[in-house]
């Protein structure tokens, strides 16, 4: 809980600086470009909108905005919001959602414009801005601006992000544990260097002479067969694989018979699938570089993140410009020259600082910080085994699952793609659970998720899973318990 400096009066912020005068606020390496009162609209409450730019290094230009609700609408809290991919853009939609809930909020472009990775070529400071510095500076500065305008610091500060926002969330907990009281890390692309290596591995494994071996239709065929084989393993047949680790369906069962060309897999296609499932490995040592993707995520239908086609059925490997511009500083670098031993080690040595993979969260726990992490079991962008592996490694470092769950909980979402989409119950809200955990000391034992109006299910803290009680509708979360497989129900 943050120290409250001044009280707020009913008519407005007591002893605070009027919005339009915030441009005079002096903060090192920062310029406030504008501060404007925005009236109430049908979509948003009235607020003070502050536009600023930070220049912490000679090569940094970090734009961000801070929105502060009017006194009568402010809940006394702050919510920083994360970004998507390498996109240099302020997340206005996420800011608007936070403002509607009564939070002061902030977002940044992380120091560049657009999604082109050329911004990092020869600019290590800009890479650092994108990786961690911009969010930290945004957070510190936003709280100062809020204090100056309202007369007090936020009582509680939260961060919420998915994808790169999840990466940013973990980076905050690891590098700057004092910034936030509570953090939500969704589908966190934390092991960024190896993630890009994993895309290259999957693309080369599924291509022959530049042509994809696995079309979108073929991927959907595989997913349909996989779900049919593994759907009922959890005792409920609902079109969703509860935990793909329990699915041992072998795509060889779909092999074409003599003369068959439709609804089957040729040997090269089977080999390609198995190589993607198996993950990227060092050919010299056999060591796993990055986990493979889950059975059932190959092509799970017309959603916002169309299965493996994201990194297979595209002209060149996904995020290959990361290797060109961030790692090798060579726009003509040819991925066919990749040395899976030497070049991966070089990338790790050069850019390991951008990875949010630190296992020791002692400082964050000591500050009584709370961390909620979630990801989809059908994520076709970031393999869920990367997320469960990270959580388990933190638990080993922090004294076991029980001690880790006191401040850090992971929720796996069956049937969800990357941050959203998929056949599972993928509509949920983690912020109220985080709020209760931080402010009321009530840890989340379950989070109810929905799929439109047709189904609700509990999301359970890992390693627990939702288990049907054996009676009542399987579309009603009330008929499920959270239980560790082979262990105790909750």
Residue pairs with C-beta under 8 A, 6 or more apart in sequence:
1 155
1 156
1 181
1 439
2 153
2 154
2 155
2 156
2 157
2 181
3 153
4 152
4 153
4 155
5 147
5 151
5 152
5 153
6 14
6 15
6 16
6 151
6 152
7 14
7 151
7 152
8 14
8 71
8 74
8 76
8 150
8 151
8 152
9 71
10 71
10 72
11 71
12 70
12 71
13 71
13 149
13 150
13 151
14 151
15 151
16 148
16 149
16 150
16 151
17 24
17 25
17 148
17 149
18 149
19 35
19 36
19 37
19 48
19 50
19 68
19 149
20 35
20 36
20 37
21 35
22 32
22 35
22 48
22 50
22 145
22 148
22 149
23 32
23 33
23 34
23 35
25 32
25 144
25 145
25 148
27 141
27 144
29 54
29 55
29 56
30 52
30 53
30 54
30 55
30 141
31 52
31 53
31 55
32 50
32 51
32 52
32 145
33 51
33 52
33 53
34 49
34 50
34 51
35 48
35 49
35 50
35 51
36 48
36 49
37 46
37 47
37 48
37 49
38 44
38 46
38 47
38 48
38 49
39 46
40 46
43 96
43 100
44 96
44 99
44 100
45 69
45 70
45 73
45 99
45 100
45 102
46 69
46 70
46 73
47 67
47 68
47 69
47 70
47 73
47 99
48 67
48 68
48 70
48 149
49 65
49 66
49 67
50 65
50 66
50 67
50 68
50 145
51 63
51 65
52 63
52 64
52 65
52 66
52 141
52 145
53 61
53 62
53 63
53 64
54 60
54 62
54 64
54 134
54 137
54 138
54 141
55 61
55 62
56 62
56 129
56 133
56 137
57 125
57 129
58 125
59 123
59 125
59 126
60 111
60 125
60 126
60 129
60 133
61 111
62 108
62 109
62 110
62 111
62 129
62 133
62 134
62 137
62 138
63 90
63 108
63 109
63 111
64 90
64 106
64 107
64 108
64 109
64 134
64 137
64 138
64 141
64 142
65 90
65 95
65 106
65 107
65 108
66 104
66 105
66 106
66 141
66 142
66 145
66 146
67 95
67 98
67 99
67 104
67 105
67 106
68 74
68 104
68 145
68 146
68 149
68 150
69 75
69 99
69 102
69 103
69 104
71 150
73 102
74 102
74 103
74 104
74 150
75 101
75 102
75 103
76 152
76 154
76 155
76 156
77 102
77 103
77 104
77 154
77 155
77 156
77 157
77 158
78 103
78 104
78 105
78 106
78 142
78 143
78 146
78 154
78 156
78 157
78 158
79 98
79 101
79 103
79 104
79 105
79 157
79 158
79 159
79 160
79 431
80 105
80 106
80 107
80 135
80 138
80 139
80 142
80 157
80 158
80 159
80 160
80 180
81 91
81 94
81 95
81 98
81 105
81 106
81 107
81 159
81 160
81 161
81 165
82 91
82 94
82 135
82 159
82 160
82 161
82 162
82 163
82 164
82 165
82 166
82 167
82 168
82 169
83 89
83 91
83 107
83 108
83 109
83 110
83 161
83 163
83 164
83 165
83 168
84 91
84 162
84 163
84 164
84 165
85 115
85 163
85 164
86 115
86 117
86 130
86 164
86 319
86 322
87 114
87 115
87 164
88 109
88 110
88 111
88 112
88 113
88 114
88 115
88 119
88 130
89 109
89 113
89 114
90 107
90 108
90 109
91 107
91 165
92 107
94 105
94 107
94 160
95 105
95 106
95 107
98 104
98 105
98 160
99 105
101 431
103 158
104 142
104 146
104 150
104 154
106 138
106 139
106 142
107 138
108 134
108 135
108 137
108 138
109 134
110 129
110 130
110 134
110 135
111 119
111 126
111 129
111 130
111 133
111 134
112 119
112 126
112 129
112 130
113 119
116 321
117 319
117 321
117 322
117 324
117 325
117 326
118 321
118 325
118 331
119 126
119 130
120 126
120 127
120 130
120 325
120 326
121 324
121 325
121 326
121 329
121 331
122 329
127 326
127 351
127 354
128 353
128 354
130 354
131 171
131 192
131 353
131 354
132 168
132 171
132 175
132 176
132 354
132 356
135 159
135 168
135 171
135 172
136 172
136 175
136 176
136 179
139 157
139 159
139 172
139 176
139 179
139 180
140 179
143 153
143 154
143 157
146 153
146 154
147 153
156 181
156 182
156 435
156 438
156 439
157 179
157 180
157 181
157 182
158 180
158 181
158 182
158 183
158 184
158 431
158 434
158 435
158 438
159 168
159 169
159 172
159 179
159 180
159 182
159 183
159 184
160 169
160 183
160 184
160 186
160 430
160 431
161 167
161 168
161 169
161 184
161 185
161 186
162 186
162 187
162 419
163 186
163 187
163 188
163 189
163 381
163 382
163 418
163 419
164 189
165 185
165 186
166 185
166 186
166 187
166 188
166 189
166 190
166 373
166 375
167 185
167 188
167 189
167 190
167 192
167 356
168 356
169 183
169 184
169 185
169 186
169 188
169 371
169 373
170 183
170 185
170 188
170 190
170 356
170 373
171 356
172 179
172 180
172 183
173 180
173 183
173 185
173 361
173 364
173 369
173 371
174 356
174 358
174 361
174 364
177 361
177 363
177 364
177 366
177 367
177 369
178 363
178 367
180 369
181 368
181 369
181 370
181 438
182 369
182 370
182 371
182 372
182 434
182 435
182 437
182 438
183 369
183 370
183 371
183 372
183 434
184 372
184 373
184 374
184 430
184 431
184 434
185 371
185 372
185 373
185 374
186 373
186 374
186 375
186 419
186 430
187 374
187 375
187 376
187 379
187 381
187 382
187 387
187 418
187 419
188 356
188 373
188 375
188 382
188 387
188 390
189 195
189 381
189 382
190 355
190 356
190 357
190 386
190 390
191 290
191 355
191 357
191 386
191 390
192 351
192 354
192 355
192 356
193 327
193 347
193 348
193 351
193 352
193 354
193 355
194 280
194 289
194 290
194 344
194 355
195 290
195 319
195 382
195 386
196 318
196 319
196 320
196 322
196 323
197 280
197 289
197 290
197 340
197 344
197 347
198 279
198 280
198 289
198 290
198 291
198 383
199 311
199 317
199 318
199 319
199 320
200 280
200 317
200 320
200 323
200 335
200 338
201 275
201 279
201 280
201 289
201 290
201 340
202 275
202 276
202 280
202 292
202 293
202 308
202 311
202 312
202 317
203 311
203 312
203 314
203 316
203 317
203 318
203 335
204 317
204 335
204 336
204 338
205 272
205 275
205 276
206 212
206 213
206 214
206 272
206 275
206 276
206 308
206 312
207 213
207 312
208 268
212 312
212 313
213 268
213 269
213 272
214 222
214 269
214 272
214 273
214 298
214 308
214 312
214 313
215 313
216 299
216 306
216 307
216 309
216 313
217 299
218 265
218 269
218 299
219 298
219 299
219 307
219 308
219 309
219 312
220 298
220 299
220 300
220 301
220 307
221 254
221 263
221 299
222 251
222 254
222 265
222 273
222 298
222 299
223 296
223 297
223 298
223 299
223 300
223 301
223 307
225 249
225 251
225 253
225 254
226 241
226 247
226 249
226 295
226 296
226 298
227 239
227 240
227 241
227 296
227 300
229 247
229 249
229 253
230 241
230 244
230 246
230 247
230 249
230 295
230 296
231 237
231 238
231 239
231 240
231 241
233 241
233 242
233 243
233 246
233 247
234 242
234 243
234 246
234 465
234 466
234 467
234 468
235 467
235 468
235 470
236 242
236 468
236 474
238 455
238 474
239 415
239 423
240 414
240 415
240 423
240 424
241 247
241 294
241 295
241 296
241 377
241 378
241 414
241 415
242 377
242 414
242 465
242 466
243 377
243 412
243 414
243 465
244 294
244 295
244 296
244 297
244 377
244 378
244 384
245 294
245 385
247 295
247 296
249 295
251 265
251 269
251 270
251 273
251 274
252 265
252 270
254 264
254 265
254 270
255 264
255 265
255 266
255 267
255 270
256 264
256 265
256 266
257 264
265 273
273 298
275 292
276 292
276 293
276 308
277 292
277 293
277 295
278 292
279 288
279 289
279 290
279 291
279 292
279 383
279 385
280 288
280 289
280 290
280 292
280 340
281 287
281 288
281 289
281 340
282 289
282 340
282 341
282 344
283 340
283 341
284 341
285 341
289 340
289 344
290 383
290 386
291 383
291 385
291 386
291 389
292 383
292 385
293 308
293 380
293 383
294 377
294 378
294 379
294 383
294 384
294 385
296 377
296 378
297 307
297 308
297 377
297 378
297 379
297 380
297 417
298 307
298 308
298 380
299 306
299 307
299 308
299 309
300 307
300 378
300 380
300 415
300 417
300 422
300 423
301 307
301 422
301 423
303 417
303 421
303 422
304 417
304 420
304 421
305 380
305 381
305 417
305 418
305 419
305 420
305 421
306 380
307 380
307 417
308 380
309 380
310 318
310 380
310 381
311 317
311 318
311 380
311 381
316 335
317 335
320 335
323 333
323 335
323 338
323 347
324 330
324 331
324 332
324 333
325 331
326 351
327 343
327 346
327 347
327 350
327 351
357 390
359 390
359 393
359 394
359 396
359 397
359 398
360 397
360 398
361 371
361 394
361 397
361 398
361 407
361 408
362 398
364 371
364 407
365 398
365 406
365 407
365 408
368 407
369 407
370 407
370 408
370 434
370 437
370 438
371 407
371 408
371 409
372 409
372 411
372 430
372 433
372 434
372 437
372 444
373 387
373 391
373 408
373 409
373 410
373 411
374 410
374 411
374 412
374 413
374 430
374 459
375 382
375 384
375 387
375 410
375 412
375 413
375 416
376 384
376 412
376 413
376 415
376 416
376 417
376 418
376 419
376 422
376 424
376 426
377 384
377 412
377 413
377 414
377 415
377 416
377 424
378 414
378 415
378 416
378 417
378 422
378 423
378 424
379 416
379 417
379 418
380 417
380 418
381 417
381 418
382 418
384 412
387 410
387 412
388 410
388 412
388 462
391 404
391 408
391 410
391 462
394 404
394 408
395 401
395 403
395 404
398 404
398 408
401 463
405 443
405 461
406 443
409 443
409 444
409 461
409 462
410 461
410 462
411 430
411 444
411 447
411 459
411 460
411 461
411 462
412 459
412 460
412 462
412 465
413 424
413 425
413 426
413 428
413 449
413 459
414 424
414 425
414 457
414 466
415 422
415 423
415 424
415 425
415 426
416 422
416 424
416 426
417 426
420 426
423 451
424 449
424 451
424 457
425 449
425 450
425 451
425 455
425 456
425 457
425 459
426 449
426 451
427 449
427 450
427 451
427 452
428 447
428 448
428 449
428 450
428 459
429 447
430 447
433 444
433 447
434 444
436 442
436 444
437 443
437 444
444 461
445 461
445 482
445 490
446 458
446 459
446 460
446 461
446 477
446 482
446 490
447 458
447 459
448 456
448 457
448 458
448 459
448 477
449 456
449 457
449 458
449 459
449 477
450 456
450 457
454 475
455 475
456 475
456 476
456 477
457 466
457 477
457 480
458 466
458 477
458 480
458 481
458 482
459 466
460 466
460 482
460 483
460 490
461 482
463 484
463 485
464 482
464 483
464 484
464 490
465 482
465 483
465 484
465 485
466 477
466 480
466 481
466 482
467 480
467 481
467 482
467 483
467 489
468 474
468 479
468 480
469 479
469 480
469 481
471 479
472 478
472 479
473 479
481 489
481 490
482 489
482 490
483 489
483 490
